Amino acid sequence: MGKKQGTFKKDCLITAGILGIAALIALFLQQFVSTDTHVPLLFVLAVLFVSRFTDGYLYGIAASVVAVIEVNYIFTYPYFEINFVLAGYSLTFIAMLVVSVIVSALTTQIKQQEQIRLEAEKEKMRGNLLRAVSHDIRTPLTSIVGSASGILDNEEILPRERMLELVKDIKEEAQWLIRIVENLLSVTRINGENAHINTDDEIVEEIVGSAVLKFRKRFPEMEVETAMPEDVLMVPMDGILIEQVIVNLLENSALHGRTTSLIRIIVDKRPGRLLISVEDDGEGIRESVLPVMFDGSLQSREGEEYDSRRNMGIGLSVCMSIVKAHKGNMKAENRSEGGARVTFWLPMEENNGY
């Protein structure tokens, strides 16, 4: 109830403010212009802005009625008087009211259609994530159940080495499930109705270093190099989420490059933005995969012999959601010298380097 009252007050203030500004501009222009032909156009424009920045049809229609009364009462002869007896007065009054109402209705409808489109895109992304995660969760869970059953059913005859191998498999599958859950929680956090992204100034070098440490715990044999500017960069971001983006990109390079032996993180400062690239020396990305890498619908390559649970669709769609929530973007490409490169960028102020 309180939220609705707050929205109502805000929309009323917006409506009154825009109409008031339009009236002041019209009064100001009257000092320099001999005719009043500009006045109706100003108020139609005001109605358009009211419809654009308020919710529903009510405020736009109310603004239309008020605008017509203002124009005819204050800016149309006879001034400060409503006189439908004068020739053409009624026609002018009705014509402007109709035009204002139509403008209000069309603007509100366009805004609602845009909102519907955004909601449809959000639901599409969630649907893609659910379809992908249904497979990604089922596979490790099946493996965990199988390994645990093997230990319980054959405890007395199972060699110690084989038992330890099964326990290791359970641990690895559980770690993979944790990563999936972390990704899903990030998406829920970003796309929820009350989602909020904290963008405190963070030291980029520390975020990258923390991501590399997490990655090396899972892939201790993989070589990782970093290239950082000499300046200490402070960039507004949600450090936890951006760290997860970098970890996801590192894991994708290790898992899907197949022949990857070296991964490089390159941080570059550009005018108004920070670029972070993760590139590898693996087999690269198929050209047919590049257009759909970030939409959450990517499935494992058919006929390839690697763990089917390693679906990079979820991780990359999460990365894109996080980066876009920071008002940035990302892209993937193949390197001319071999391997793949995924780059994302975040907005930053020019003086954020020290």
N, C-alpha and C positions, 0 to 999 in steps of 0.2 A: 504494500500500500504506500509506504514511504517513498519507494523508488518511482511509482507512478506519479505521485504528487510532485516529486523533484523534476521529473520529465515534463509535466504539465507547466510548472513554473518556468522552466528553461525555455520551452517552446513559446510561451506567452511573451517572455522577455525578448526572444529573438524576433517575434512578429512585430512587437511594438517598436523595437529598436530599428529594424529595417524600414518600417513605414515612417518612423520619425526622421531617419536620415534622408529618405527620399523627399520628405516635405521640406527639410532644411535646404537640400540641394536645389529644389524647385524654387524656393523663395530667394535663394542666392542668385540663381540664373535670371530671375525676373529683373534684377537690377541692370542686366547687360543685354537682355534679349527683349525685343518689342512684342513678340508673339508668345502665346502659351501652348503652341503645338508640341513642345518638348515635354510638357507636364504629363500627359497621359502615358507617353512612352516610358518616362521615369517610373511611374507607379506600376505599370505592367511589368517592368524589370524588377521592381521591388517584390511584386507578387511571386515572380519566378524564384527569387532568392528565398523568400519565405517558404515556398513549397519545397525547395531543395534542402533546406537546413532544418526542417521540422518533420515530425512523424505524422502520417495520415493526411487525409483530405481536409479536415476541419480547419486547420490554421490557414491553409491556402485560400479556401473559400471565404473565411472570415476576413482575411487580408484583402481579397477581391472586393468585398462589400465596403470595407472601410476605405480602401483606395478610391473607389468610385465616388463615395460621399465626399472625401477630402478634395478630390479634383473638382467636383461640381460645386462644392460649397465654398472652398477657399480660392481656387484658381480659375473659376469660370464666371463670367459676367452673367447675371448680377452677383457680385461677390458677397460671401457670407449670407447666402439666401438660396433656397431650393425653389425654383420656379419652373414647373412643368408647362406653364402656359406659353412661354416663349417658343417661337418656331425653332424646331430642331433640337431643343433642349432634351426632350424625352428620348429622341433617337440617339443622341450622344450618350446620355446616361445609360440606356439599355445596351448600346453597342459596346461601350467600354466594360460594362459588367459582364457581358457574355464573353468578350475576349479575355478578361482577367480570369474568369472561372475556367475557361478552356485551357489557358496557359497553366493554371494551378493544377488542374486535373491531369494534363499530359505530363507535367514535370513530376508529380507525385507517382504516376503510373510508371514512368521510366525508372524512377528511383527504386520503386518496389520490385520491378523486373530485375534490376541490377542486384538487389539484395537476394532475390530468388536464385539468380545465377550463381552468386557467390556461395550460397548455402548448398546448391547442387554440386558445385565443385568440391566443397568441403566433404559432403556426404560421399562423393565418388572416391575421394582420397581415403576416407575411413573404410569404405567398402573394399578398396584394393588392399588396404592394410590387413583387414580381417581375413580376406581370402588368402593372402600370403602367409599370415601368421598361423592360420589353421594347419597348414602343412609344416611350417617351421617348428611349431610347438609339438605336434604329434610325433614327429620323427625322433627327437631326442628323448621324449617321454617313453616311447616304445623301447628305445635302447636302454634307458635306465631300468625300466621294469624287467627287461630281459636279462640284464647283467645281475640285478639284485636277485631274481629268481634262480639264476644259475648258481649263485653263491649259496643261497638258502637250501636249494634242493640237492646240492652236491658238496656240502660243507665237509663231510668226512673223507671223501675220495678226491677232492679237488686239490691239485698241487698248489703250494704257496705262491709260486710265480704266476700261475694262471689266475689265482684269486686276486693278487695285487693288480694284475692287468685289468681285471673286471672292475675293481674299485677305481682304478685310474680312469677307465671309460666313464664310469658314473660321474666322477668329478668333472671331467671335460664336458660331458653333456649338460650337467647342472650349471657350469659356468656359461655355456652357450645360452641356456634358458634365461639366466640372469641378464645377459646382454639384450635379449629380445624384450624382456620385461622393462628394462631401462629405456629402451627405444620407445616402447608403447606408452610408458608413463610420460615421456617427453612430448609425444604427439598429443596426448590427452591434456597435458599442461598448456600447450600452445593453443589448441583449438577449442578448449572449453569455453563456455559462455563468460566465465569470470577470469579468463586467462590474463596473466600479467607477466611481461618480460622485464626483469630487472636489468638495467643497463648501466651498471657502475663502471667507472674507469678501471680497467685491468691492465696489468703489464703483460704484453703479448708473449714475451719470452718465457714467462712463468707458466702461462697456459699451455704453450707448445711443449715445454719441458715436462709438465705433469702428464700430458697426453702420451708422450713418448715413454715415460716410466710405466704407465699402465699397459701400454702395448707390449713392452718388452717382458712383462711378467707372463704374458701368454705366448709370445713368440721370441724367446731369448736368443735364438739362433739367427734371427733376421737382422741384417745390418741397416741402421737408420742414420742418415745424415741430416743436419739442419743448416740452413743458410739464412742468417738474420742480418738486418741492417745494423750498423754500428750504433745508431741512436736507440735509446730506450723508448719504446712506443707504448703510449697509454691510449687504449681504445675503449669506448663505451660498449659493453657487452654483458651478457649473462655468462660469466666465466665457466660455470658447470656445463651449460649447454654447448658452448663453443668447444670446450674440451672434448665433449662427447662426439661432436662432429669430426674433429681431427682423429680421434680414436677409431671411429667408424671407417673413415677413409683409409687409415693405415691398415686396418683389418681387411678391408676389401682388396687392397693392393697385395697383401700377403696371401689371401685365400683364392683370389680369382686371377692373379697374374700367372699362376701355375708355375712358371719358371723364375719367379721373382727372387732375386738375391739381394737387391739393394733398393731401399726406399729413401727418397729425399723430400724434406719439407722445406719449401722456399717461401720466406716471408718478404714481401715487397711493399714499400710505401709509395702510393700514387696520389696525385692531387685529389683530396677529398675522400679517399678510401684506402683501406688496407687489403692487400691481396695475400692469400695463403694458398699455396699449391702443394699437393701431394702427388709425386710422380714416382714411377717405378720402372724397372728394366725388364718387366715380364713380357707376356705375349700380346699385350694390348687388348683393346675392346673391339668386338665386331661392329662394323659400321651400322648394321641393322639394329643393334642394341642401343647405340648412342641416343636416338630420339626418345627412348622410353626409359632411360636409366633412372629418372627421378620421380616417376609417377606412381611408384608402389606396385606396379603390375608385372615387373620383370620376374621371370621364372628361370630356373636353372637351365643351362644349355642342354639340349637333347643330345643323347649319345655320348656325353663326356663322362669319363670315369673319375669323378671326385664326389666327395660327400654331398649328398643331395640336400642336406639341411642348410648348406652354405648359400643361402639365397640373399644376394646383395640388394634386392628390391626394397626390403623394409628399411635397411640401414640408410640407403641413399635418399629414400623419400623422407625419412626423418630428418636427415641432414638438410634437405631443401626446405622443409618446413621451419626448421630452426633458423636457418640463414635468412629466409624471407621475413620471419618474425622480427629480425634485426634490421629490416629494410635493406637487405643485401640480395645477392643472387649467386648462382654457381653454374659451372659448365664442366663438361667432360670432353676429352679429346685424346687422340693417339699422338704420340711423339714421333717426329720424323726419324729419330735415331732408334726407335723401338720402345715399346712399353706404353703406358698410359699416364695421363695427367688429369687430375680433377682439381679445379680451382674455385675457390669461393672468395667473395669480397664483402667487406663491411664498411659502412660509412664512418668517417672519422674527421675530426677537425684538423686544419692545417698545422696548428701549433701543438699537436699532441706528441711530438717527438722531443726528446731531451738529450 
